[in-house]
Amino acid sequence: MSRSILPFDPLTVLVQGTALIEASAGTGKTYGIAALFARLILLEKLPVDKVLVVTFTKAATAELKTRLRGRLDEAFRRIRGDKMDEEADDFMRGLLEQAARQETPERLELRLKAALSQFDNAAIYTIHGFCQRLLGDYAFLCQVPFETSSADDNDKRELNTYAQDFWRQNVSHDAQNARLAFHADLTPDQVLQQFSRYLGRPDLLFRRPQTDLAAETERAQAVWTELQQRFPELKDLFWRVHPMLNGNKFRKNTYEAKLAELKKLLQQTAMPAKWLETNLSNTNGESVFSADYLTAAVKKGQTAPEADLAALSLFHKVRTAASALLDAEQQALIALQLDCLQYVRRTAAEQRATRQERSPDDLLLDVYHALTAGAHRDKLAEAVSQNWRVALIDEFQDTDPLQYEIFRRTFAAHGNPLFLVGDPKQAIYGFRGADIYAYLQAAADTPIHYTLAHNYRSHSLLIDNIGRLFQQKERPFVLEHIGYPAVTAPRGTSRLTPLQAALKIRWLNDGGEPDPNKETLRSRAAEYCADEIAALINQAAEGRLNYKNTPVEAGQIAVLVHSHNQGAMIKRTLAARGIPSVSIERESVFAGEEAKALAALLGFWLEPRRTEPLRFILAGTLFGQTAEQLHALNRDEALLSGYISAAEDFLQIWQRQGIYAALTAFTRRYGLEGRLLAADGGRTLTNFWQLAELLADENENSHTPAALHQWLLAKIQDPPQNENAVLRLESDEALVKIVTIHASKGLQYPFVFCPFSWDTAEKKNEAWHILHRENGSELLADSQLDEADREQLDDEDLGERLRLLYVALTRAEEQLVIYAARCSSTPRNTFAYLLEGLPSDGRLKTRQAYEAEKENQTEMLRRNWLRWINAAPESIEWQEGAPLSAAVQTRRRSGTEYRAAVYLPRRFSFIRHTSFTGLTRHLGHGTARPDDDDGLQPALDPAELSAGSLLPPPDTDNAPRDIFHFPRGAAAGICLHEILEKHDFARHAGQQRENIAAILEKHGIETEWLDAVCLMADQTAAAPLHGGTTLSSLPAARRKAEMGFVMHFDRLELGRLKNHLAAAGLPEACTAAAERLDFPTLQGFLNGFIDLTCLLPDGTACIIDYKSNHLGMDNGSYTQSALDQTVADHHYYLQAWIYALAAARHLKQRGQMPRTVRIRYLFLRGLDSGGSNGIWSWDIPTASLAEWL
């Protein structure tokens, strides 16, 4: 197709057909769109709601609305004759002149007034907003529900469910697939994560391997069996032949070890294919027992019998079979993953057709399918083309094949004017799904191209040098159809006084040293950059450097980096010189340290007895405590209990008032706002409250606290990119800006430093790749790539890095500082490619030329830089070696020096908080937690974790699989508690075997114990509580599991409690044990959790506590007298009294005060069906508790 390239003029551009407008950096793209929009309204007489404008972010949409309305408003006021502060620009004058030739001023004023009054109806959308509008307006033609609601962009729960469904159907019950997935350590979540970028690309082609793994396995097994039978004779034969073989190729020690290991492996039934492939090959991957290799390895002058070498070739046959088997397994694994992708896609499409909720990706897919495969696709396309007469698509370089196809079918195919505005040189968001090849396809389909040729950001000295750097290559961006159109700058000189070089190049390599590694050069670049910025600020402070006739400010300087790690390095080096800086980021707030700290905090609130998150929280971003402060938790129980009790308080606030109220109470209680403000100028505080707002918004969706916590964890794992989640910026205008190149797109700064522009980022080892073919894009596994494919990927990677470099170099208004280098680990970089000066007819040619002078690559790159500079040296400064080191000088603007007030963290001295464990820990008899001093096992009391109970049962392997021999210790105890906490007592355990088995597996306990645990659960359900009532007969509404409590005591005096217990009707052993109680008078809080609280039919309350203690190997170890002694030894009677008081207080507040609280401690290993064995009982009249109620 012939193509014409014309300068873009919004007044003369043809409003017909499809046109591509290439807008290079700084050439006024948004200005051009606003001007064209004004022309369409005023000269083409289109209503504002008939012009579709689409961009790719909400922020860009808001800016476009402001700019477009502003243009119309300016035209309206000028036609009306209002006094304006500035004269009209050339475009506005031309627009009004042409309009005046068409209509009277009164008609024009009326037209513009109507456009402004109707501007709220203007069709200015993000791509997803446009799709949502289209689906809403044409639901019938699209065959989607008439009313839909928005879903979270990153909510992958449903997709995870589909992937898990596939796994259950095709992996869990298929031995071959299960083995493949196990050996590859592959899960459905991992498959989904690998394919997350490709789920929304139905246009992708892929090559599903066809392999018969079963047949390949059978062939390999036959050869392996033969080797098992013949190995002894082959081993002897090898050592007879060995003296004739080259000792370097067949080292004796090496092959002694290999054959010894192989002898062991031959005991296995299955072939160890990976070991065989590796160990029967040399370092070049050649089979060392092939006939050719063995023959070549025979020493000169020696003759090995051919029959012997032929016999040894069985090793080669085994190695070949092993390689074939591994290849077949790899192909089968690829097929399995592609089948999973197809299943998830298909299921998602089926579900999308019936449900009303839509994610942004769903919206795009719905429209795409409706226009390409829907029953009413032609009517739909016709309806859209009639509704919107013209379409302007902004940032089109960030499109993808689906989006282009949507606009092609709705506008281009119907002859409607379609303007595609973008810059392929700035296509840097491939990692977010943008596809530069979709743009190139649109360019190939479009006969008319316009270009914006004037850069209004920078001056000509800078623009010309950047252009010269790229224009010396035929393919400056590697891909054939991305060139560098000529751009000029109307502004001829810099606005710096005195004038300085527009482009400064700093060479980092020291001529006298070998090529340094990457880390050395990164450190050097950061130091040199910081020194130069310090010198620049000092010049300004001394009045020796001005910008627009005022001293240069630190806030006018930007440092562009590839990664946040590089940004942190720059921040540290600037801080060492007294230069404050700020990282300007557009990444998700969920990717920051504050999100991790908040997730840990909410997790601690949900499970306050798990104290390991507490240490992470206190040491981290929010508190920043020292090691000494953290160690205090081990010594000061009141301190630890205070944090635990506070967590329970915050959880209650969360449950009653919402997460935002809980976080507000948290910051106030610990004085966090002042500490965080003082620590880093408030950035952490800003991010914290932004996260709080996002959590509060999500909390409105009726999430339980646990579900909201999981939502936050999911967001941290897969941070969203929507605007609500983008980091907000506080007042950072006065600070040096540190910006990632990806985040800098669209921004500009007077001074730009690029300290890492030489640095080639390491390519990630991705499992899947998209390869672009003539007939479309193909998805291939890494193992499916051939050499040509890998060369193509290298080309595309280099092209993207060159586009990233272009974005970085075009951010500067006045001065650009580039740091150049070559390091040992990455000899070629983008500058090397641009400066080689060879034809760009393929990356291979330039690479081969580069390799030809391998010994002198560093010097060659340096010479190429100097050659390039000397060709046009105007306004370029070259420097080798370190600049003078400098620290920033403080420049005062007045005689008064102001400092921001620093709010110190408020400190609280907590009232004593304790628990049953705290009151009895020091009393001995197994009540200490030897392995859990921090209360890490919330379901168990100390005795269940005592040293004795942690011993394994004798003769475990041969022991019967009953509850007496069930494993002991922490994992086993927590497992039994969790099973009963989640058990439905109204159903037999046999009906819940799957749930019970899952919990056993979760805690690492073999399912061979399943029958014993099911019997225990049924016996628990049948245990008599009172008057014939059992847990199986008690409705779920009258039971509450894991009831937490915090009780306040003005004074809990030990003497009065002992007197009470002595008269409470306890067994004699317990009464005697109570006399040994010893703790100070409690003034404060007592907290804990009750396994199960019940209301019985007779109006009394019942407290049930599960005890997993191991007392013996038969029911006789769990009689009443045995239980009395155990309860006395471990002071369980005190625990029971605390629980009874807590339940009585709770029920009294609810107006349900029982006359009796019945204690039932169920020793799980000693229960029998319906009998009282294993049950310790104590009935407490609530009247006896009156003084503590």
Secondary structure, DSSP 8 states (H G I E B T S, - for coil): ---EEEE--TTTS--SSEEEEEE-TTS-HHHHHHHHHHHHHHTS---GGGEEEEESSHHHHHHHHHHHHHHHHHHHHHHHT---SS---HHHHHHHHHHHHHS-HHHHHHHHHHHHHTGGG-EEEEHHHHHHHHHHHTHHHHTS-SS-EE--TT--HHHHHHHHHHHIIIIIT-HHHHHHHHHTT--HHHHHHHTTTTTT-TT-EE------HHHHHHHHHHHHHHHHHHHHHHHHHHHHHGGGB-TTTS-HHHHHHHHHHHHHHTTSSS--HHHHHHHTB-TTS-BTTSHHHHHHHB-TT----HHHHHHHHHHHHHHHHHHHHHHHHHHHHHHHHHHHHHHHHHHHHHHHTT-SEE-HHHHHHHHHHHHHT-TTHHHHHHHHHHH-SEEEE-SGGG--HHHHHHHHHHTGGGT--EEEEE-GGG---GGGT--HHHHHHHHHH-SEEEEE-B-SSS-HHHHHHHHHHHHTSSSTTSSTT------B-S--S-SEES---SEEEEE---TTS----HHHHHHHHHHHHHHHHHHHHHHHHTT--EETTEE--GGGEEEEESSHHHHHHHHHHHHHTT--EEEE--SBGGGSHHHHHHHHHHHHHHSTT--HHHHHHHHSTTT---HHHHHHHHH-HHHHHHHHHHHHHHHHHHHHH-HHHHHHHHHHHHTHHHHHHHHHTTHHHHHHHHHHHHHHHHHTT---HHHHHHHHHHHHHS---SGGGB----S-TTSEEEEEHHHHTT--EEEEEETTTT--------SEEEEEETTEEEEEEGGG--HHHHHHHHHHHHHHHHHHHHHHHTSEEEEEEEEE---SS----HHHHHHS----S-HHHHHHHHHHTGGGHHHHHHHHHHHHHHHS-TTEEEEES-----------SSS----------------EEE-HHHHHGGG-TT-S-TT-TT---TT--GGGGSTGGGS--TTTTTS-SSTTTS--SHHHHHHHHHHHHT--TTS-GGGGHHHHHHHHHHTT--GGGHHHHHHHHHHHHH---BTTB-GGGS-GGGEEEEEEEEEEEEEE-HHHHHHHHHTTT--HHHHHHHHT-----EEEEEEEEEEEEEE-TTS-EEEEEEE-----SSGGGGSHHHHHHHHHHTTHHHHHHHHHHHHHHHHHHTT---SEEEEEEEEGGG--SSSSTTEEEEEEEGGGGGGG-
